[in-house]
Amino acid sequence: MNEHPKTIVGHSTCPHDCPSCCALDVDVIGGQRIGRVRGAKDNSYTAGVICAKVARYAERIHHPDRLTKALRRTGAKGEGAWQEISVAEALTVLGGRLFEGEFCERHSGTEDLCTHSVNCSIRSLWRSVQSVVDQLLRLTTL
C-alpha cells in the first residue's frame, strides 16, 4: 500500500522585492518540503494566481544542484574550483566587500544592487544584505 505524505496548506508572503508583496498559499508536504505555490485565493490582489518565478519555487528549493553550503572560488572564474567555507567566514568576506566599497567600485555603483526599486536607498541595500544573511543562517540549521 502506497501512502502519500500528508499535505497541508501554509500561508506566506512572496520573498521577492517587488512592491506587490503577494500573499501565498504553499503546500507543505509531510511537514518537510514545499509543494505547489499559488497566490492566496482569499487575497484580492493575488486571487489564486502568482507570477511564474514564484510558482516554480519548489523546483528551485528542492533542486539537487542547489547550494546548501557556503563556497569560495579557489581557481579562475569558470574553472569550477570551489572550497567549502563556514557561514561566518562567508559573511565576513561579503560584509567586507560591501562596506569597504569593493563591490560598488567593481560594479559601477549602488544602482546595480537595486534592480527592483526605482529609488535605490541604503534601506533597500540593507534588505538585500539581510536576505543573504537570513539564507546563510538557515543553511547552518540544515
GICOR-V289862 format. One record per residue. N is the residue number from 1. RES is the residue in one letter. SS is DSSP state (2 for helix, 1 for strand, 0 for the rest). OMEGA is omega in degrees with one decimal (* if undefined). Layout:
n=N res=RES ss=SS omega=OMEGA
n=N res=RES ss=SS omega=OMEGA
This chain:
n=1 res=M ss=0 omega=178.3
n=2 res=N ss=0 omega=179.5
n=3 res=E ss=0 omega=177.8
n=4 res=H ss=0 omega=177.7
n=5 res=P ss=0 omega=179.5
n=6 res=K ss=0 omega=178.1
n=7 res=T ss=1 omega=174.4
n=8 res=I ss=1 omega=178.0
n=9 res=V ss=1 omega=176.0
n=10 res=G ss=1 omega=-178.8
n=11 res=H ss=1 omega=-176.9
n=12 res=S ss=1 omega=176.6
n=13 res=T ss=1 omega=-179.2
n=14 res=C ss=0 omega=-180.0
n=15 res=P ss=0 omega=-179.4
n=16 res=H ss=0 omega=-174.8
n=17 res=D ss=0 omega=176.1
n=18 res=C ss=0 omega=-179.1
n=19 res=P ss=0 omega=-174.5
n=20 res=S ss=0 omega=-175.9
n=21 res=C ss=0 omega=-174.8
n=22 res=C ss=0 omega=174.9
n=23 res=A ss=1 omega=-175.5
n=24 res=L ss=1 omega=166.1
n=25 res=D ss=1 omega=-174.8
n=26 res=V ss=1 omega=174.3
n=27 res=D ss=1 omega=175.9
n=28 res=V ss=1 omega=-173.1
n=29 res=I ss=1 omega=177.6
n=30 res=G ss=0 omega=-179.8
n=31 res=G ss=0 omega=-173.4
n=32 res=Q ss=0 omega=-172.8
n=33 res=R ss=1 omega=172.5
n=34 res=I ss=1 omega=176.7
n=35 res=G ss=1 omega=-178.0
n=36 res=R ss=1 omega=177.2
n=37 res=V ss=1 omega=-179.2
n=38 res=R ss=1 omega=170.7
n=39 res=G ss=1 omega=-179.3
n=40 res=A ss=0 omega=-178.9
n=41 res=K ss=0 omega=-175.4
n=42 res=D ss=0 omega=177.1
n=43 res=N ss=0 omega=-175.3
n=44 res=S ss=0 omega=-178.7
n=45 res=Y ss=0 omega=-176.5
n=46 res=T ss=0 omega=176.8
n=47 res=A ss=0 omega=176.8
n=48 res=G ss=0 omega=-176.7
n=49 res=V ss=0 omega=178.7
n=50 res=I ss=0 omega=-178.8
n=51 res=C ss=0 omega=-176.6
n=52 res=A ss=2 omega=179.8
n=53 res=K ss=2 omega=-175.2
n=54 res=V ss=2 omega=-179.5
n=55 res=A ss=2 omega=-178.5
n=56 res=R ss=0 omega=-177.9
n=57 res=Y ss=2 omega=-178.2
n=58 res=A ss=2 omega=179.2
n=59 res=E ss=2 omega=179.5
n=60 res=R ss=2 omega=-176.8
n=61 res=I ss=2 omega=-174.6
n=62 res=H ss=0 omega=-179.6
n=63 res=H ss=0 omega=-177.3
n=64 res=P ss=0 omega=-180.0
n=65 res=D ss=0 omega=-179.8
n=66 res=R ss=0 omega=177.6
n=67 res=L ss=0 omega=177.5
n=68 res=T ss=0 omega=178.6
n=69 res=K ss=0 omega=176.6
n=70 res=A ss=0 omega=-179.5
n=71 res=L ss=1 omega=174.9
n=72 res=R ss=1 omega=178.7
n=73 res=R ss=1 omega=-179.3
n=74 res=T ss=0 omega=179.5
n=75 res=G ss=0 omega=177.7
n=76 res=A ss=0 omega=179.4
n=77 res=K ss=0 omega=179.9
n=78 res=G ss=0 omega=179.9
n=79 res=E ss=0 omega=-178.1
n=80 res=G ss=0 omega=179.5
n=81 res=A ss=0 omega=-176.3
n=82 res=W ss=1 omega=175.8
n=83 res=Q ss=1 omega=177.2
n=84 res=E ss=1 omega=177.2
n=85 res=I ss=0 omega=179.4
n=86 res=S ss=0 omega=177.0
n=87 res=V ss=2 omega=179.6
n=88 res=A ss=2 omega=178.8
n=89 res=E ss=2 omega=178.9
n=90 res=A ss=2 omega=179.3
n=91 res=L ss=2 omega=178.6
n=92 res=T ss=2 omega=179.9
n=93 res=V ss=2 omega=-178.3
n=94 res=L ss=2 omega=179.7
n=95 res=G ss=2 omega=178.6
n=96 res=G ss=2 omega=-179.4
n=97 res=R ss=2 omega=-179.2
n=98 res=L ss=2 omega=-171.5
n=99 res=F ss=2 omega=174.2
n=100 res=E ss=0 omega=176.0
n=101 res=G ss=0 omega=-178.7
n=102 res=E ss=2 omega=-178.5
n=103 res=F ss=2 omega=-177.2
n=104 res=C ss=2 omega=179.3
n=105 res=E ss=2 omega=-179.0
n=106 res=R ss=2 omega=-174.4
n=107 res=H ss=0 omega=172.5
n=108 res=S ss=0 omega=171.5
n=109 res=G ss=0 omega=-174.3
n=110 res=T ss=2 omega=-179.8
n=111 res=E ss=2 omega=178.3
n=112 res=D ss=2 omega=-179.2
n=113 res=L ss=2 omega=-171.5
n=114 res=C ss=0 omega=-175.1
n=115 res=T ss=0 omega=-176.2
n=116 res=H ss=0 omega=-175.1
n=117 res=S ss=0 omega=174.6
n=118 res=V ss=0 omega=-179.3
n=119 res=N ss=0 omega=-178.8
n=120 res=C ss=0 omega=-179.0
n=121 res=S ss=0 omega=177.8
n=122 res=I ss=2 omega=178.2
n=123 res=R ss=2 omega=179.4
n=124 res=S ss=2 omega=174.8
n=125 res=L ss=2 omega=-179.7
n=126 res=W ss=2 omega=177.0
n=127 res=R ss=2 omega=178.4
n=128 res=S ss=2 omega=178.7
n=129 res=V ss=2 omega=179.2
n=130 res=Q ss=2 omega=179.9
n=131 res=S ss=2 omega=179.0
n=132 res=V ss=2 omega=-180.0
n=133 res=V ss=2 omega=179.2
n=134 res=D ss=2 omega=-179.7
n=135 res=Q ss=2 omega=179.0
n=136 res=L ss=2 omega=179.5
n=137 res=L ss=2 omega=177.0
n=138 res=R ss=2 omega=-179.7
n=139 res=L ss=2 omega=-177.7
n=140 res=T ss=0 omega=-178.9
n=141 res=T ss=0 omega=180.0
n=142 res=L ss=0 omega=*
